[in-house]
Amino acid sequence: MNFDSNFDIKLSNFSGPLELLLDLVKSKNINILDVDLVDLASQYVNIIDNLKQKNIQVAGEYLVIAATLVHLKSKILLLGDTEEKLDPEVEQDRIEFLALLSDYQQIKNIANMLKEQQEHRNDYFEKSTSNYSDFRRPNDPSQLDGHSSQPILVKVLKLMFDRTRAKNRLKISTKQVQVTADQQTLWLKNLLENKSQVDFSEFFSLPTMKHFVITMISMLEMAKKQVLHLKQQRQFSEILIFRGGFDEN
């Protein structure tokens, strides 16, 4: 995509410089990590220069990214490298910058999905009961489900993400994949029909982060209904998933 100096861009339409960069990448319809960084830098800097020429105030964070891109572009061009065979140091800088952009895209996708889930949840009203004695569950500290402490669930997930993030990072794609909570609930039920026990780490092989997050939401909802049970042998160890003893309905 060649930059058109007459193209009208309003920074107020973007939450920050990374979102502006993502918009440029999306117009190319390719994976973030396959982007020509020299071309991307030129387009971004041209946009910023054009806004400054129109006396439009540009926030400092946009200028910082512009300076970073100019620096990377200069290193590539001055060293006489090509996109096919970059100097190792330049290639490392390129990968780190594009990985930052990829991470931002991933976080943005998850935030949008959670927002949709929250809006959907607001359509429901739960009536509390005046007597909880009939609904009390045995105190089993090894069991994790929808009633478990949120900090514990977050810590367990963070540890698992840290172990797998490095090798999965470069496989992130901006391609949108349609998947619903109902589909993943059915998938989980079928999985547990064939296996009496499943390791939680198996879910890191799901094709996209959206698959993973929706599967997590479905899993916790099923755990609340005791369709499945989540347990750990000890704190922060591998989570094990077992078939529950109650029907979902």
N, C-alpha and C positions, 0 to 999 in steps of 0.2 A: 504494500500500500504506500503510494507516494503522498507526502504531506501537501495539502492544499493550504496556502497561506491565507486564503479567504475563508477557510472553514471556521465557523463560529463555535468556540468552546467556552463554556462557563465553568470555572472551578467550583462554583457553588453546587454543581451537580455531582461532584465527587467528594467522598469522605476524606480523601488524602491523595498524595502522589502515587501510591501503589495502586490505588483503584484506577487512576488515569492510565497508568502503564498497562493494567489488566485489560482495559477497554481497547487499547491499541493492539495488544496481543490477540484479543478475541476477534478483532477485525481480520486477522490473518488466518483464523480457523486452523491453528496448529497447536501442538503441545508447547507449553511454556518453555520447557527445557530445550526445544528445538529452534527457538527464536534466534534470528540473526541480531546479535547484541549491538553491532555497529549501526544497523538500520534502525533498530528501536531507539537507540540513543539519539540519532539524528532527528527522528520524528518528535521525540519528547522535547528536546532542546529547542527545536523550531517552534513548537507550540508555546513554550515559556517565553522565548524571545518575541514572538508575535504578540503575546499578551502584554509584555512590558512596553512594546512600541505603541500600543494603544493606551498606554498610561493606566493599565489595570494593575492594581496591587496584587502581587504574588506572595503568598505565605512563605515563610522561611523554609518549611519542610519541603516544599516543591523545589526550592533552589538547592537544597542539600542533595536531593536525588539527582538534580540536573548536573551538579558538580561531580557527583560520583560517576554518572554515566559518561561525562566528558573525559574523566580520568581513565576509565576503562577503555573507552573508544581510542584514546590517544595511545595507550599501551599496545593495543592490538595493531594499530596502523603504523606506529613508529618502529615496532619490532618486525614489521614486514610479514606478520603472520596472516594466515587465512583461517576461515572458520573450520576448514577440514583438518588443519594441523596447527594448533596453537602452541605457543610456548607453555610449558607445564605450569609456571607461576600465573600466567595470564589466564590459562584454562581454569585454574583453581578459583581465581577471582570471579571469573565469568559464572562458574557453577554455583558459587556461594551467593552471588547476586540473584541469579534466576531461581535458586532454591528458596531464597527469601520471598520472592514474588509468588512462587508456588505455594509456600506455607500460608501466605496471606490469602490466596485463593481458597485454600482448604478451610481455613478458619471462617472465611466469609460464607462459604457454602453451608458449613455446620450451623453458623449463627442464623442464617436464613431458614434452615430446616427446623431448628429449635423454636424459632419465632412462629412458624406455621403450626407446630405442635402445640404451642402455648395458646394460640388463637383457637385451635380446635378444642383444646381442653376447657376453655372459657365457656363453651356451649353446654357444659355439664354442671349439674349441681349435686353435691353430696350432702345427704342429711346425716348428721351425727346421731348416734344412739345414746340414750341416757344410762344404759347399763352395758358395760364392756365385759362382764365376767364370763359370758358364754363365748366370747370371741378371743379370749386370751390364748396366746400360743406358748408352747413350751419354750423356756429360755435356753436357747442353743446358740452360744457365741460363735460357733463355726458356721452357722447358716446365714447366708446373705440373700436378701430379697428386696422387694420394693419398700419394706419397712426398715431396712437396715440403715445405719448411720451414714448420712451422705458423705462426710469426710472420709470414712473408711473406703467406700466405693470409689471415690475420687483418687485416693492414694493408690489403691490397687490398680486402677486403670492407668494412672500416670506411670507406675513402674513398668507395666506391660508395654505402654507406648514407647518409653525410653529404650527398652530392649529391642524394639522392632523398627523404630523410626528411621534409623540410618539406612538400612537396606531397602526399606519401602519408599523412602523419600523421593528417589528419582523416577518412580513409576507413576507418580501422580499425574492425572490427566484432567483437562478442563471439560471433557466430554460429559454431557448430562445423561444420567441413567435413571430411568423411571422405576421406582420401587416403592411399595406401600407397606405399612405396618401389618396389614392383613396378610399380604403375601409372605412376609417374613415369619409371621406367627404360624402359618400353615407349614412353612419350610422347617421351622423348629420342631413342630409336632411330628412331622414325618421323620426328621432326623432322630428324635428320641424313640420313635417306634422301632427303629433298626438298631439303636444302641442304648444300652441301659445307663451309660455314663459317657459324657463328652467333656473334653478339656476346653476351658474357655479360650485358650491360646489358639485353638483351631479357627476361631472367627477372624483372626488377623489375615486369613487367606481370602476373605471376601474381596470382590473386585474393586470396590470403591469405598471411600470413607463414609459416603452416604449410606451404603449398604450396612456398614458396621454400626453406625449410630442408630438407624431405624431398627436393626436387629436387637440392639441393646434395649431400646424402648419397649419392643415387643417382649423381650425376655423378662424384664422387670414386671411388666403387666401380667405375664403368665405366672411369675413367681408369687405375686400378690394373691392370685386365685389358686395357688398351690398346684397348678398344672405341671410345674417343674420346681425343683429345689436347687439353690446355689449354695455350695459349701466350700470351706477351706479347712485343711488339716491344721494350719496355724496361721497367725496373722500375716497378711501380705503374701502368702504362698499361692500356688496355682489355684484358680477357682475351678471347681468341678460342678458339672451340671447333671442332675439326676431327674428321671421321670417322677412326677408327683402322683399322689394317690387320689386326686379329685378331678372330676370332669370340669371343663372350662365353663360350661353353661350353668 
